[in-house]
Structures are given as structure tokens and as C-alpha cells.
């Protein structure tokens, strides 16, 4: 991500989630990459996947993840909340 290699970063974050499906930081990584690539619907889908994975543990997304979700919604106001 630091070098703007969004597709490579997506692959890396996906690999993290293959090993640790509840890794909230990896979902944030996906969300950031998708947003940078203009793939807003996929960024929102990553948030929903994060919510679902964490709910299975009896948890909710952190404030950091929720804030990123709000940023994505702001970037694309036509998306459903």
C-alpha cells in the first residue's frame, strides 16, 4: 500500500484472510485498497464480510474500521448504508 501497488496489496491482504479469517486489520487493508482503486462496492462488501466474521466471535468492528466504512460511504454517497 505504501507504494501505491494496490493490486499487490489486495493479494497480500487476501492471503492474510485465508489464514486468519477474523483478522480485522486485513479487512481494513482490503477496504483501503478497494477504495484507492475506485471499487467502492467491493470495499463495502469487505466491511460486511468483516462484520460477519467478527459477529461469529461475538464482536463488532472497531471504531477504526467503522470510521473507514464511513469514509467509503462518503466517497460514494449513492451506496446503500
N, C-alpha and C positions, 0 to 999 in steps of 0.2 A: 504494500500500500504506500509506503513512504516514497517510492519512486514512480508512483502512478501506473504501476503494472497491475491494473485491476483484474484482468482475466486470470493472471497467475495467482494473485491473491485469493480470488474466488476458489481456485483449485485447492489452495492451501487450507482455507477455512472449511471447505467441504471435507477434506481429508481429516481435519480435526474432529468434525462432527461424526464422521464414520467411526472413529474410535471412542468418542465421548459425546453421545447424542444430547446430553444435558449441558454442554459447555456454552453457557450464556455468552461469554466473550466472543466465541466463534460466530454465533448468530449476529452479534453486533458487527463483526467483521464482514459477514455476508451483506448485511444491510448497508453498510458504508460503501462497499464495492458496487452493489447494485445501484445505489443512489448516484454514485460517481459516473456510472455507465448510462444513466438515464433510464434504468429499468425499474421504475418505481413499483409496478405491480409485483415484481419479484422481491423487492425489498420488503414490501408489506406482507407478502407470503412468508418470508423468512421470520418476520416478527410473530406471525400467527403460529408458525412451527415452534418457535421459542416458547411462546405462551403454553402451547400444548405439552411440550417436553417438560417444562418446569411444573406445570399443573400435575403431571404424573408423580412428581415428588412432593406435592403439597405446597409448592412455592409459586410466587408471582415474579414477573420480570422486575429487575432492579430499576431504580429511578433513572439510572444512566441509559438503560435500554428503552424505557418508556419515553425519555426525552429525545432519543434518536428517532423513535417512532413518530413523535410529534413533528420533528424536523422533516421527516419524509412526507408526512401529511401536508405540511406547509409548502413543500416543494411542488406538490401536486394536489391542489385543493379539490380537484374533481374526483379524487379517490374516495371510496366509502370509508367511514371510520368504523 
